[in-house]
């Protein structure tokens, strides 16, 4: 953290009432934030000023790029059909070497790695499409390839690596040498200020010591991106990313972790004892490790909702097939309203999930360094939570046959639908790559950013009173104009003209609810002041409203793109419009529930009860 950044951090957030651990954690997180002001659609929604020009018309994949993706997906599907038995992988806890070899030959370990480094050089959109396919088939394979390419060595190397590092390591990754990412420790989850793994400079090498937990792909990896403290007198918590080869002396796999699901996850505890890492293997610069990690995750996070989309589609197929064939009380269960409601919600949420994945992927394809931190985080949070609901409803619809293993179903002559395996494998999705709770805090921090820039100095007790008074006057002048505008009843403006007539009213609703969200958030800040950051449940409700509005916007624009860019028959257009209109109605329902929770104020009561417990 340079002095300027530190000053800005102290200006934005008052740390004077925090203990040393809280202060260190916050300052590390603030220093690692993307310094660019977030001007995307999601940020505008939280501020009550959604810029639908960033969404409409919905970004299209070029014909050439789509064809390249189709060709790869066709080859990938053929390999999966021939060599991948997900139930056997689950039963044995191992991915066959022949399958790994075939995936390597296919280029599946280098999907986004540029051609000049031996990869396929495919777009983020096509990578997301591949994640959808893998997510629908086998969670173990989706996790392996995602951990390798989204958070393993390829992504941070592409974003932060020197040319020498790229030439040395990316061809190896592209050929199938598995990579991993090591951040978590026994006492370090989302709080890197507690990190104990440390690297000390010794000549032209760093000496690395420490232990990492839950290192996905770690037991199979040839190289690992390791996060370690590199303390300096003025930066005691400085963190640096290193490329570490697992065959170097001092790197030891201590234990392979086993889990409820993802039985073939090559996840382990890795110990580093006096490992000598060349200075040339510092990735992204000394002291910038957390920046490397968070930036990598920002882009990599969209892979998880892509896999969730594939899984949700699979669940929808299983559920509709069963609902049509299973009869109770003289008719298929699809004719019973309780089941029909579950299936319709599944379909609507799955379409919206896919819409978000395509939109965020297109943003990355347009600009490899695009600021998608907020959009990707919402995609991860919303997609993983809705996917889990879809998975749970699929289990409920299948009943006892959902709880029974595919092997048992097959043995007694029934279709071996792997709902039980998919259920176990999918539970991790709301925890992977940032738990839902952490995602809500991350999104809330980004949503509050413009307000903090405007008014945080006014309530910062560490600043001189003249500075605070000047900040208060400046903020009052701004909000005197801004706040009344958030009560005006105008809709989405000219942007809605780009939508199908039946969908235009929904975009107006998004705009109006965005302004309501912004003024409610402002009032919460005014009433709570600096204490708002402690009311995490309250902030979570605001985040949920903003997330729903962002996803709703993407669904509307994606539907319009499908209507405009295809030769859909009128009947099919009618079905799609009905589906998206239905999604709008259930989104209104969820938003109303979140606003009601804001007014109920149960978070203060739940805090008291929990402390007593």
C-alpha positions, 0 to 999 in steps of 0.5 A, spaced: 500 500 500 503 506 497 502 512 502 497 515 497 493 509 497 493 509 505 491 516 505 485 515 501 483 509 505 483 512 512 479 518 508 474 513 506 473 509 512 474 511 519 478 505 523 480 509 529 475 505 533 477 498 530 482 494 534 489 492 530 486 486 527 480 489 524 484 495 522 489 491 518 484 486 515 480 493 512 487 496 510 489 490 506 482 489 503 482 497 501 489 497 498 487 491 494 481 494 491 481 496 484 482 503 484 478 505 478 471 508 479 466 502 478 461 505 472 458 499 470 451 497 469 450 494 476 454 500 480 449 504 476 443 500 479 445 501 486 446 508 485 439 509 482 442 511 475 442 505 471 445 506 464 441 501 460 446 503 454 451 499 457 446 493 456 442 494 450 443 492 445 445 485 448 452 484 446 452 478 440 457 473 439 460 474 432 459 468 428 466 466 427 467 466 435 460 462 435 463 457 430 470 456 434 466 455 440 461 450 437 467 446 434 471 445 441 464 444 444 463 438 439 470 435 440 469 436 448 462 433 448 465 427 444 471 426 449 466 426 455 461 421 452 467 416 450 472 417 456 468 420 462 463 416 467 461 421 472 458 416 477 465 412 476 469 418 478 464 419 484 465 412 486 472 411 485 474 418 487 479 419 481 479 422 474 482 416 469 489 418 466 486 417 460 481 422 460 486 427 463 490 425 457 484 426 452 482 433 455 490 435 454 490 433 447 483 437 446 486 443 449 481 443 454 487 445 459 488 452 455 482 454 453 483 461 454 491 461 453 493 465 447 495 461 441 502 464 441 503 460 448 500 454 445 493 455 447 486 455 444 486 462 444 478 462 445 474 467 448 471 468 455 464 467 452 466 460 449 470 458 455 463 460 459 460 455 454 465 450 456 464 451 463 456 450 462 457 443 459 462 441 464 457 443 469 451 439 466 456 433 466 461 432 472 462 437 477 469 434 479 471 435 471 468 442 472 472 444 478 479 441 476 479 445 469 476 451 472 481 451 478 486 450 473 484 456 468 480 461 472 484 461 479 490 457 477 496 459 474 494 461 467 489 467 469 494 471 473 499 469 468 495 472 462 493 478 467 500 480 471 505 475 468 512 478 465 513 475 458 519 471 460 514 468 465 508 467 460 513 464 455 516 459 461 509 457 464 503 458 459 505 452 454 506 447 460 499 449 462 496 449 455 499 442 454 496 439 460 500 440 466 495 442 472 496 448 476 493 450 482 492 457 487 494 457 494 491 462 499 487 459 504 490 457 511 487 454 517 486 461 520 485 464 513 479 464 509 477 471 507 482 475 512 488 475 509 491 479 514 492 473 518 496 469 513 502 466 516 506 463 510 511 468 509 517 469 504 524 472 506 528 475 501 535 472 500 539 474 495 536 473 488 531 468 491 525 468 496 525 463 502 518 460 503 515 457 509 508 456 511 502 451 510 496 452 505 489 448 506 484 446 501 489 447 495 484 445 489 488 441 484 494 441 489 495 434 489 496 434 482 499 440 480 506 441 477 505 449 479 502 453 484 500 460 485 502 461 492 500 467 496 505 469 502 507 475 506 513 479 504 513 484 510 517 490 510 518 495 515 512 500 513 508 494 510 508 489 515 502 485 512 504 486 505 503 480 501 506 477 494 504 472 489 509 467 487 509 461 482 512 455 485 513 448 482 511 442 486 518 438 484 522 444 488 525 441 494 521 443 500 514 442 497 510 437 500 503 434 500 501 433 507 494 430 506 489 430 500 482 432 503 476 428 502 469 432 502 461 430 502 461 431 494 466 432 489 469 426 491 475 426 485 477 433 487 484 433 488 485 438 494 490 438 499 494 441 504 501 443 502 507 445 506 513 449 504 519 448 508 525 453 506 523 453 499 527 457 495 523 461 489 527 465 484 526 473 484 524 472 477 518 468 479 514 474 483 508 474 480 505 481 479 510 485 483 512 485 490 507 487 495 501 486 490 499 479 491 492 480 494 491 485 488 493 479 483 488 474 487 482 479 487 483 481 480 484 474 478 478 472 482 474 478 479 474 475 472 474 467 474 468 468 478 464 468 472 466 461 471 462 458 477 455 461 475 457 458 468 457 451 471 451 453 475 447 454 469 449 448 466 447 444 472 441 448 472 439 446 465 440 439 467 436 439 473 430 442 469 431 437 464 431 431 469 425 435 473 420 436 466 422 429 464 420 426 471 414 430 471 411 428 465 412 421 466 410 420 473 403 420 475 399 421 481 392 421 483 390 420 475 394 425 472 402 427 471 405 430 477 406 436 472 399 437 472 399 439 479 400 446 481 405 445 486 410 441 482 408 446 476 410 452 480 417 449 482 418 447 474 416 454 472 421 458 477 426 453 475 426 455 468 425 462 469 431 463 474 435 458 469 434 463 463 436 469 467 442 465 470 445 464 463 443 471 461 448 474 466 453 469 464 453 471 457 453 478 459 459 478 463 463 474 459 461 479 453 464 484 457 471 481 458 471 479 451 470 486 449 476 488 454 480 483 457 482 488 463 474 490 463 472 492 470 467 486 472 468 486 479 461 487 481 457 484 475 461 477 476 460 478 484 453 478 483 453 473 478 457 468 482 452 470 488 445 470 485 447 464 480 450 459 486 444 461 490 439 460 485 442 454 482 442 451 489 434 452 490 433 449 483 438 443 485 433 442 492 427 443 488 429 437 483 431 433 489 424 434 492 420 433 485 424 426 484 422 424 491 425 418 494 428 417 487 432 423 488 435 421 494 437 414 491 443 413 488 444 412 480 447 406 481 442 403 485 436 406 481 440 402 475 441 396 479 433 395 480 431 397 472 430 404 473 433 410 469 439 412 473 438 419 474 444 422 478 440 427 482 443 424 489 450 425 486 449 432 483 446 434 489 452 433 493 457 436 488 453 442 488 453 444 495 459 447 495 458 452 490 455 457 495 462 457 498 467 456 493 471 462 490 467 467 496 462 465 500 455 468 499 456 472 506 463 474 503 460 476 496 454 480 500 459 484 504 464 485 497 458 487 493 455 492 499 462 495 499 462 497 492 455 499 492 457 504 498 463 507 494 460 513 491 457 515 497 463 514 501 467 518 496 462 523 497 461 523 505 465 519 509 470 524 510 464 528 514 464 523 519 471 520 520 473 522 527 481 522 525 480 528 520 481 535 522 474 539 524 475 543 518 476 538 513 470 534 516 466 541 515 468 542 508 466 535 506 459 535 510 457 542 506 460 538 499 455 532 501 449 536 503 450 540 496 450 534 492 444 530 496 440 536 496 439 535 488 440 528 488 435 525 493 429 529 490 430 526 483 430 519 486 423 520 488 421 522 480 416 517 477 420 517 470 422 510 467 428 507 463 427 513 458 429 511 450 432 505 452 426 501 453 424 502 445 430 497 444 425 492 447 419 488 445 413 492 447 411 486 452 418 487 456 418 495 456 414 496 462 419 491 466 425 495 464 421 501 467 420 497 473 427 496 474 429 503 473 424 505 478 426 500 483 433 502 482 431 509 485 428 506 491 434 502 492 438 508 492 434 512 496 433 507 501 440 505 502 442 513 502 437 513 508 440 507 512 447 511 511 444 517 514 441 513 520 447 509 521 453 513 519 459 509 520 455 503 524 452 501 517 458 497 516 457 492 522 449 491 520 451 486 515 444 482 515 441 489 513 446 490 508 445 484 505 438 485 504 440 491 499 445 487 496 439 482 494 435 487 491 440 490 487 442 483 485 435 482 483 435 488 479 441 487 475 439 480 473 432 482 471 435 487 466 440 482 463 434 477 462 430 482 459 436 484 454 438 477 453 430 475 451 430 481 446 437 479 443 434 472 442 427 475 439 431 479 434 437 475 432 433 469 430 428 466 426 423 464 432 416 463 430 411 467 433 409 461 438 416 461 440 417 468 441 410 468 445 413 463 450 419 466 451 416 473 452 411 469 457 417 466 461 421 473 462 415 476 464 414 471 469 421 472 471 419 479 472 413 477 477 417 473 481 423 478 481 418 483 484 416 478 489 423 477 491 425 484 491 418 486 495 420 481 501 427 484 501 424 491 502 420 488 507 426 485 511 429 492 511 423 495 515 422 489 520 429 490 523 430 483 525 438 483 524 438 487 531 434 482 535 438 476 531 444 479 534 442 480 541 440 473 541 446 470 538 451 474 543 447 471 548 447 464 545 
